[in-house]
Amino acid sequence: MEFATYINPEITIACLIIGFIVKMWLKDVDNRLIPTIVAGAGLGLAVVANWGNVDIAIAIGGAISGLASTGMHQMFKQWIDNGGK
């Protein structure tokens, strides 16, 4: 199973924004919960986007897209912290 085939770029970007909002504006949320929050948000967004045609692959793809946003955030953060090297 290739995870890259399940990633939806629109859901990943939306989850990146959701994760950023949770991190910056909701101070009571532990950082360890953010991947779970964005995975759930990705699942929810995938179900809403494909309302007429929902199956397990779409749900898993949404959750994977949400988790991919966490990896994308970490990649950009490390790139910025290292001065773009």
Jmol script that loads the backbone (N, CA, C; Angstrom):
load data "model"
ATOM      1  N   MET A   1       0.845  -1.181   0.000  1.00  0.00           N
ATOM      2  CA  MET A   1       0.000   0.000   0.000  1.00  0.00           C
ATOM      3  C   MET A   1       0.885   1.237   0.000  1.00  0.00           C
ATOM      4  N   GLU A   2       0.698   2.082  -0.971  1.00  0.00           N
ATOM      5  CA  GLU A   2       1.468   3.311  -1.056  1.00  0.00           C
ATOM      6  C   GLU A   2       0.654   4.451  -0.472  1.00  0.00           C
ATOM      7  N   PHE A   3       1.198   5.071   0.581  1.00  0.00           N
ATOM      8  CA  PHE A   3       0.473   6.148   1.247  1.00  0.00           C
ATOM      9  C   PHE A   3       0.360   7.389   0.380  1.00  0.00           C
ATOM     10  N   ALA A   4       1.313   7.604  -0.514  1.00  0.00           N
ATOM     11  CA  ALA A   4       1.298   8.802  -1.352  1.00  0.00           C
ATOM     12  C   ALA A   4       0.068   8.854  -2.248  1.00  0.00           C
ATOM     13  N   THR A   5      -0.489   7.718  -2.592  1.00  0.00           N
ATOM     14  CA  THR A   5      -1.680   7.720  -3.437  1.00  0.00           C
ATOM     15  C   THR A   5      -2.923   8.157  -2.675  1.00  0.00           C
ATOM     16  N   TYR A   6      -2.875   8.113  -1.352  1.00  0.00           N
ATOM     17  CA  TYR A   6      -4.027   8.485  -0.540  1.00  0.00           C
ATOM     18  C   TYR A   6      -3.996   9.949  -0.099  1.00  0.00           C
ATOM     19  N   ILE A   7      -2.869  10.623  -0.243  1.00  0.00           N
ATOM     20  CA  ILE A   7      -2.748  11.992   0.255  1.00  0.00           C
ATOM     21  C   ILE A   7      -3.470  12.961  -0.673  1.00  0.00           C
ATOM     22  N   ASN A   8      -4.326  13.770  -0.088  1.00  0.00           N
ATOM     23  CA  ASN A   8      -5.067  14.791  -0.809  1.00  0.00           C
ATOM     24  C   ASN A   8      -4.428  16.141  -0.467  1.00  0.00           C
ATOM     25  N   PRO A   9      -3.839  16.849  -1.439  1.00  0.00           N
ATOM     26  CA  PRO A   9      -3.133  18.103  -1.143  1.00  0.00           C
ATOM     27  C   PRO A   9      -4.022  19.168  -0.510  1.00  0.00           C
ATOM     28  N   GLU A  10      -5.277  19.267  -0.927  1.00  0.00           N
ATOM     29  CA  GLU A  10      -6.173  20.282  -0.362  1.00  0.00           C
ATOM     30  C   GLU A  10      -6.446  20.006   1.113  1.00  0.00           C
ATOM     31  N   ILE A  11      -6.671  18.748   1.446  1.00  0.00           N
ATOM     32  CA  ILE A  11      -6.922  18.385   2.849  1.00  0.00           C
ATOM     33  C   ILE A  11      -5.656  18.575   3.665  1.00  0.00           C
ATOM     34  N   THR A  12      -4.496  18.258   3.091  1.00  0.00           N
ATOM     35  CA  THR A  12      -3.234  18.441   3.803  1.00  0.00           C
ATOM     36  C   THR A  12      -3.014  19.912   4.139  1.00  0.00           C
ATOM     37  N   ILE A  13      -3.253  20.792   3.197  1.00  0.00           N
ATOM     38  CA  ILE A  13      -3.074  22.229   3.445  1.00  0.00           C
ATOM     39  C   ILE A  13      -4.094  22.724   4.463  1.00  0.00           C
ATOM     40  N   ALA A  14      -5.345  22.276   4.350  1.00  0.00           N
ATOM     41  CA  ALA A  14      -6.363  22.674   5.321  1.00  0.00           C
ATOM     42  C   ALA A  14      -5.984  22.209   6.727  1.00  0.00           C
ATOM     43  N   CYS A  15      -5.465  21.002   6.851  1.00  0.00           N
ATOM     44  CA  CYS A  15      -5.053  20.484   8.154  1.00  0.00           C
ATOM     45  C   CYS A  15      -3.820  21.201   8.676  1.00  0.00           C
ATOM     46  N   LEU A  16      -2.945  21.629   7.786  1.00  0.00           N
ATOM     47  CA  LEU A  16      -1.790  22.426   8.196  1.00  0.00           C
ATOM     48  C   LEU A  16      -2.261  23.728   8.834  1.00  0.00           C
ATOM     49  N   ILE A  17      -3.259  24.349   8.239  1.00  0.00           N
ATOM     50  CA  ILE A  17      -3.820  25.581   8.783  1.00  0.00           C
ATOM     51  C   ILE A  17      -4.524  25.309  10.116  1.00  0.00           C
ATOM     52  N   ILE A  18      -5.277  24.227  10.192  1.00  0.00           N
ATOM     53  CA  ILE A  18      -5.960  23.869  11.437  1.00  0.00           C
ATOM     54  C   ILE A  18      -4.937  23.624  12.548  1.00  0.00           C
ATOM     55  N   GLY A  19      -3.883  22.886  12.251  1.00  0.00           N
ATOM     56  CA  GLY A  19      -2.836  22.627  13.238  1.00  0.00           C
ATOM     57  C   GLY A  19      -2.155  23.899  13.699  1.00  0.00           C
ATOM     58  N   PHE A  20      -1.916  24.823  12.771  1.00  0.00           N
ATOM     59  CA  PHE A  20      -1.310  26.107  13.119  1.00  0.00           C
ATOM     60  C   PHE A  20      -2.226  26.898  14.053  1.00  0.00           C
ATOM     61  N   ILE A  21      -3.511  26.923  13.739  1.00  0.00           N
ATOM     62  CA  ILE A  21      -4.471  27.643  14.580  1.00  0.00           C
ATOM     63  C   ILE A  21      -4.524  27.029  15.978  1.00  0.00           C
ATOM     64  N   VAL A  22      -4.559  25.712  16.053  1.00  0.00           N
ATOM     65  CA  VAL A  22      -4.596  25.040  17.356  1.00  0.00           C
ATOM     66  C   VAL A  22      -3.335  25.366  18.149  1.00  0.00           C
ATOM     67  N   LYS A  23      -2.177  25.320  17.508  1.00  0.00           N
ATOM     68  CA  LYS A  23      -0.914  25.574  18.204  1.00  0.00           C
ATOM     69  C   LYS A  23      -0.796  27.016  18.682  1.00  0.00           C
ATOM     70  N   MET A  24      -1.209  27.969  17.853  1.00  0.00           N
ATOM     71  CA  MET A  24      -1.008  29.373  18.193  1.00  0.00           C
ATOM     72  C   MET A  24      -2.089  29.953  19.098  1.00  0.00           C
ATOM     73  N   TRP A  25      -3.329  29.527  18.932  1.00  0.00           N
ATOM     74  CA  TRP A  25      -4.415  30.211  19.624  1.00  0.00           C
ATOM     75  C   TRP A  25      -5.047  29.419  20.757  1.00  0.00           C
ATOM     76  N   LEU A  26      -4.825  28.135  20.793  1.00  0.00           N
ATOM     77  CA  LEU A  26      -5.383  27.327  21.878  1.00  0.00           C
ATOM     78  C   LEU A  26      -4.241  26.842  22.758  1.00  0.00           C
ATOM     79  N   LYS A  27      -3.868  27.650  23.723  1.00  0.00           N
ATOM     80  CA  LYS A  27      -2.686  27.375  24.551  1.00  0.00           C
ATOM     81  C   LYS A  27      -2.872  26.183  25.488  1.00  0.00           C
ATOM     82  N   ASP A  28      -4.121  25.803  25.779  1.00  0.00           N
ATOM     83  CA  ASP A  28      -4.362  24.695  26.703  1.00  0.00           C
ATOM     84  C   ASP A  28      -4.172  23.327  26.059  1.00  0.00           C
ATOM     85  N   VAL A  29      -4.022  23.276  24.743  1.00  0.00           N
ATOM     86  CA  VAL A  29      -3.877  22.006  24.032  1.00  0.00           C
ATOM     87  C   VAL A  29      -2.405  21.589  24.041  1.00  0.00           C
ATOM     88  N   ASP A  30      -2.159  20.365  24.489  1.00  0.00           N
ATOM     89  CA  ASP A  30      -0.800  19.826  24.501  1.00  0.00           C
ATOM     90  C   ASP A  30      -0.337  19.569  23.067  1.00  0.00           C
ATOM     91  N   ASN A  31       0.916  19.872  22.770  1.00  0.00           N
ATOM     92  CA  ASN A  31       1.450  19.684  21.415  1.00  0.00           C
ATOM     93  C   ASN A  31       1.370  18.237  20.949  1.00  0.00           C
ATOM     94  N   ARG A  32       1.389  17.299  21.885  1.00  0.00           N
ATOM     95  CA  ARG A  32       1.305  15.888  21.506  1.00  0.00           C
ATOM     96  C   ARG A  32      -0.053  15.515  20.937  1.00  0.00           C
ATOM     97  N   LEU A  33      -1.067  16.340  21.184  1.00  0.00           N
ATOM     98  CA  LEU A  33      -2.412  16.050  20.688  1.00  0.00           C
ATOM     99  C   LEU A  33      -2.656  16.588  19.287  1.00  0.00           C
ATOM    100  N   ILE A  34      -1.805  17.478  18.804  1.00  0.00           N
ATOM    101  CA  ILE A  34      -2.024  18.103  17.500  1.00  0.00           C
ATOM    102  C   ILE A  34      -2.061  17.078  16.360  1.00  0.00           C
ATOM    103  N   PRO A  35      -1.164  16.079  16.297  1.00  0.00           N
ATOM    104  CA  PRO A  35      -1.296  15.089  15.219  1.00  0.00           C
ATOM    105  C   PRO A  35      -2.634  14.346  15.240  1.00  0.00           C
ATOM    106  N   THR A  36      -3.147  14.055  16.423  1.00  0.00           N
ATOM    107  CA  THR A  36      -4.445  13.392  16.524  1.00  0.00           C
ATOM    108  C   THR A  36      -5.561  14.319  16.047  1.00  0.00           C
ATOM    109  N   ILE A  37      -5.461  15.596  16.400  1.00  0.00           N
ATOM    110  CA  ILE A  37      -6.478  16.570  15.990  1.00  0.00           C
ATOM    111  C   ILE A  37      -6.496  16.723  14.473  1.00  0.00           C
ATOM    112  N   VAL A  38      -5.315  16.859  13.856  1.00  0.00           N
ATOM    113  CA  VAL A  38      -5.293  17.052  12.405  1.00  0.00           C
ATOM    114  C   VAL A  38      -5.651  15.768  11.649  1.00  0.00           C
ATOM    115  N   ALA A  39      -5.349  14.608  12.225  1.00  0.00           N
ATOM    116  CA  ALA A  39      -5.783  13.353  11.594  1.00  0.00           C
ATOM    117  C   ALA A  39      -7.308  13.266  11.607  1.00  0.00           C
ATOM    118  N   GLY A  40      -7.917  13.630  12.727  1.00  0.00           N
ATOM    119  CA  GLY A  40      -9.379  13.646  12.803  1.00  0.00           C
ATOM    120  C   GLY A  40      -9.987  14.688  11.882  1.00  0.00           C
ATOM    121  N   ALA A  41      -9.349  15.848  11.807  1.00  0.00           N
ATOM    122  CA  ALA A  41      -9.837  16.891  10.902  1.00  0.00           C
ATOM    123  C   ALA A  41      -9.732  16.435   9.450  1.00  0.00           C
ATOM    124  N   GLY A  42      -8.634  15.777   9.105  1.00  0.00           N
ATOM    125  CA  GLY A  42      -8.472  15.259   7.746  1.00  0.00           C
ATOM    126  C   GLY A  42      -9.517  14.216   7.407  1.00  0.00           C
ATOM    127  N   LEU A  43      -9.784  13.335   8.349  1.00  0.00           N
ATOM    128  CA  LEU A  43     -10.828  12.335   8.143  1.00  0.00           C
ATOM    129  C   LEU A  43     -12.169  13.016   7.935  1.00  0.00           C
ATOM    130  N   GLY A  44     -12.490  13.988   8.778  1.00  0.00           N
ATOM    131  CA  GLY A  44     -13.754  14.702   8.649  1.00  0.00           C
ATOM    132  C   GLY A  44     -13.873  15.455   7.337  1.00  0.00           C
ATOM    133  N   LEU A  45     -12.800  16.120   6.938  1.00  0.00           N
ATOM    134  CA  LEU A  45     -12.813  16.860   5.676  1.00  0.00           C
ATOM    135  C   LEU A  45     -12.976  15.923   4.480  1.00  0.00           C
ATOM    136  N   ALA A  46     -12.340  14.761   4.534  1.00  0.00           N
ATOM    137  CA  ALA A  46     -12.468  13.796   3.434  1.00  0.00           C
ATOM    138  C   ALA A  46     -13.886  13.271   3.327  1.00  0.00           C
ATOM    139  N   VAL A  47     -14.514  13.008   4.465  1.00  0.00           N
ATOM    140  CA  VAL A  47     -15.889  12.513   4.453  1.00  0.00           C
ATOM    141  C   VAL A  47     -16.825  13.578   3.895  1.00  0.00           C
ATOM    142  N   VAL A  48     -16.634  14.832   4.326  1.00  0.00           N
ATOM    143  CA  VAL A  48     -17.488  15.916   3.831  1.00  0.00           C
ATOM    144  C   VAL A  48     -17.254  16.154   2.340  1.00  0.00           C
ATOM    145  N   ALA A  49     -16.007  16.112   1.903  1.00  0.00           N
ATOM    146  CA  ALA A  49     -15.699  16.361   0.491  1.00  0.00           C
ATOM    147  C   ALA A  49     -16.246  15.270  -0.428  1.00  0.00           C
ATOM    148  N   ASN A  50     -16.354  14.060   0.064  1.00  0.00           N
ATOM    149  CA  ASN A  50     -16.822  12.926  -0.745  1.00  0.00           C
ATOM    150  C   ASN A  50     -18.125  12.364  -0.200  1.00  0.00           C
ATOM    151  N   TRP A  51     -19.014  13.231   0.199  1.00  0.00           N
ATOM    152  CA  TRP A  51     -20.229  12.832   0.909  1.00  0.00           C
ATOM    153  C   TRP A  51     -21.018  11.732   0.196  1.00  0.00           C
ATOM    154  N   GLY A  52     -21.121  11.785  -1.096  1.00  0.00           N
ATOM    155  CA  GLY A  52     -21.892  10.780  -1.810  1.00  0.00           C
ATOM    156  C   GLY A  52     -21.166   9.472  -2.023  1.00  0.00           C
ATOM    157  N   ASN A  53     -19.851   9.464  -1.826  1.00  0.00           N
ATOM    158  CA  ASN A  53     -19.049   8.283  -2.151  1.00  0.00           C
ATOM    159  C   ASN A  53     -18.015   8.049  -1.054  1.00  0.00           C
ATOM    160  N   VAL A  54     -18.470   7.704   0.131  1.00  0.00           N
ATOM    161  CA  VAL A  54     -17.553   7.519   1.253  1.00  0.00           C
ATOM    162  C   VAL A  54     -17.287   6.032   1.442  1.00  0.00           C
ATOM    163  N   ASP A  55     -16.009   5.675   1.472  1.00  0.00           N
ATOM    164  CA  ASP A  55     -15.616   4.319   1.820  1.00  0.00           C
ATOM    165  C   ASP A  55     -14.377   4.392   2.705  1.00  0.00           C
ATOM    166  N   ILE A  56     -13.876   3.258   3.102  1.00  0.00           N
ATOM    167  CA  ILE A  56     -12.763   3.218   4.051  1.00  0.00           C
ATOM    168  C   ILE A  56     -11.491   3.831   3.469  1.00  0.00           C
ATOM    169  N   ALA A  57     -11.271   3.677   2.170  1.00  0.00           N
ATOM    170  CA  ALA A  57     -10.072   4.247   1.545  1.00  0.00           C
ATOM    171  C   ALA A  57     -10.100   5.774   1.602  1.00  0.00           C
ATOM    172  N   ILE A  58     -11.267   6.366   1.419  1.00  0.00           N
ATOM    173  CA  ILE A  58     -11.383   7.830   1.497  1.00  0.00           C
ATOM    174  C   ILE A  58     -11.142   8.291   2.924  1.00  0.00           C
ATOM    175  N   ALA A  59     -11.679   7.582   3.900  1.00  0.00           N
ATOM    176  CA  ALA A  59     -11.482   7.947   5.301  1.00  0.00           C
ATOM    177  C   ALA A  59     -10.018   7.823   5.698  1.00  0.00           C
ATOM    178  N   ILE A  60      -9.380   6.736   5.301  1.00  0.00           N
ATOM    179  CA  ILE A  60      -7.953   6.551   5.607  1.00  0.00           C
ATOM    180  C   ILE A  60      -7.122   7.614   4.900  1.00  0.00           C
ATOM    181  N   GLY A  61      -7.464   7.919   3.655  1.00  0.00           N
ATOM    182  CA  GLY A  61      -6.752   8.961   2.917  1.00  0.00           C
ATOM    183  C   GLY A  61      -6.845  10.316   3.596  1.00  0.00           C
ATOM    184  N   GLY A  62      -8.003  10.635   4.151  1.00  0.00           N
ATOM    185  CA  GLY A  62      -8.163  11.895   4.874  1.00  0.00           C
ATOM    186  C   GLY A  62      -7.305  11.940   6.122  1.00  0.00           C
ATOM    187  N   ALA A  63      -7.299  10.845   6.878  1.00  0.00           N
ATOM    188  CA  ALA A  63      -6.471  10.793   8.088  1.00  0.00           C
ATOM    189  C   ALA A  63      -4.983  10.872   7.742  1.00  0.00           C
ATOM    190  N   ILE A  64      -4.571  10.190   6.689  1.00  0.00           N
ATOM    191  CA  ILE A  64      -3.171  10.242   6.262  1.00  0.00           C
ATOM    192  C   ILE A  64      -2.807  11.644   5.788  1.00  0.00           C
ATOM    193  N   SER A  65      -3.728  12.303   5.096  1.00  0.00           N
ATOM    194  CA  SER A  65      -3.483  13.678   4.650  1.00  0.00           C
ATOM    195  C   SER A  65      -3.308  14.602   5.849  1.00  0.00           C
ATOM    196  N   GLY A  66      -4.115  14.394   6.893  1.00  0.00           N
ATOM    197  CA  GLY A  66      -3.961  15.183   8.109  1.00  0.00           C
ATOM    198  C   GLY A  66      -2.618  14.950   8.768  1.00  0.00           C
ATOM    199  N   LEU A  67      -2.196  13.705   8.838  1.00  0.00           N
ATOM    200  CA  LEU A  67      -0.890  13.404   9.433  1.00  0.00           C
ATOM    201  C   LEU A  67       0.253  13.935   8.573  1.00  0.00           C
ATOM    202  N   ALA A  68       0.054  13.951   7.271  1.00  0.00           N
ATOM    203  CA  ALA A  68       1.079  14.505   6.377  1.00  0.00           C
ATOM    204  C   ALA A  68       1.295  15.986   6.650  1.00  0.00           C
ATOM    205  N   SER A  69       0.245  16.676   7.088  1.00  0.00           N
ATOM    206  CA  SER A  69       0.406  18.099   7.412  1.00  0.00           C
ATOM    207  C   SER A  69       1.337  18.281   8.610  1.00  0.00           C
ATOM    208  N   THR A  70       1.316  17.339   9.548  1.00  0.00           N
ATOM    209  CA  THR A  70       2.233  17.402  10.685  1.00  0.00           C
ATOM    210  C   THR A  70       3.672  17.234  10.218  1.00  0.00           C
ATOM    211  N   GLY A  71       3.900  16.282   9.329  1.00  0.00           N
ATOM    212  CA  GLY A  71       5.245  16.089   8.783  1.00  0.00           C
ATOM    213  C   GLY A  71       5.708  17.282   7.973  1.00  0.00           C
ATOM    214  N   MET A  72       4.788  17.879   7.225  1.00  0.00           N
ATOM    215  CA  MET A  72       5.129  19.060   6.436  1.00  0.00           C
ATOM    216  C   MET A  72       5.517  20.226   7.353  1.00  0.00           C
ATOM    217  N   HIS A  73       4.771  20.408   8.444  1.00  0.00           N
ATOM    218  CA  HIS A  73       5.091  21.464   9.402  1.00  0.00           C
ATOM    219  C   HIS A  73       6.484  21.258   9.991  1.00  0.00           C
ATOM    220  N   GLN A  74       6.791  20.032  10.369  1.00  0.00           N
ATOM    221  CA  GLN A  74       8.105  19.749  10.949  1.00  0.00           C
ATOM    222  C   GLN A  74       9.230  19.955   9.938  1.00  0.00           C
ATOM    223  N   MET A  75       8.977  19.593   8.693  1.00  0.00           N
ATOM    224  CA  MET A  75       9.984  19.790   7.651  1.00  0.00           C
ATOM    225  C   MET A  75      10.287  21.272   7.470  1.00  0.00           C
ATOM    226  N   PHE A  76       9.243  22.102   7.363  1.00  0.00           N
ATOM    227  CA  PHE A  76       9.446  23.545   7.207  1.00  0.00           C
ATOM    228  C   PHE A  76      10.100  24.151   8.440  1.00  0.00           C
ATOM    229  N   LYS A  77       9.689  23.701   9.622  1.00  0.00           N
ATOM    230  CA  LYS A  77      10.257  24.223  10.860  1.00  0.00           C
ATOM    231  C   LYS A  77      11.752  23.939  10.940  1.00  0.00           C
ATOM    232  N   GLN A  78      12.165  22.729  10.620  1.00  0.00           N
ATOM    233  CA  GLN A  78      13.589  22.389  10.659  1.00  0.00           C
ATOM    234  C   GLN A  78      14.359  23.135   9.585  1.00  0.00           C
ATOM    235  N   TRP A  79      13.752  23.330   8.426  1.00  0.00           N
ATOM    236  CA  TRP A  79      14.406  24.049   7.351  1.00  0.00           C
ATOM    237  C   TRP A  79      14.640  25.514   7.751  1.00  0.00           C
ATOM    238  N   ILE A  80      13.632  26.126   8.377  1.00  0.00           N
ATOM    239  CA  ILE A  80      13.759  27.512   8.809  1.00  0.00           C
ATOM    240  C   ILE A  80      14.753  27.621   9.955  1.00  0.00           C
ATOM    241  N   ASP A  81      14.696  26.697  10.917  1.00  0.00           N
ATOM    242  CA  ASP A  81      15.617  26.737  12.058  1.00  0.00           C
ATOM    243  C   ASP A  81      17.068  26.549  11.639  1.00  0.00           C
ATOM    244  N   ASN A  82      17.310  25.824  10.559  1.00  0.00           N
ATOM    245  CA  ASN A  82      18.674  25.618  10.076  1.00  0.00           C
ATOM    246  C   ASN A  82      19.101  26.673   9.075  1.00  0.00           C
ATOM    247  N   GLY A  83      18.336  27.714   8.916  1.00  0.00           N
ATOM    248  CA  GLY A  83      18.698  28.804   8.000  1.00  0.00           C
ATOM    249  C   GLY A  83      18.521  28.453   6.544  1.00  0.00           C
ATOM    250  N   GLY A  84      17.677  27.488   6.229  1.00  0.00           N
ATOM    251  CA  GLY A  84      17.424  27.116   4.836  1.00  0.00           C
ATOM    252  C   GLY A  84      18.543  26.310   4.206  1.00  0.00           C
ATOM    253  N   LYS A  85      19.408  25.724   5.025  1.00  0.00           N
ATOM    254  CA  LYS A  85      20.536  24.942   4.501  1.00  0.00           C
ATOM    255  C   LYS A  85      20.092  23.566   4.069  1.00  0.00           C
TER     256      LYS A  85
END
end "model"
wireframe off; spacefill off
backbone 0.3
color backbone group
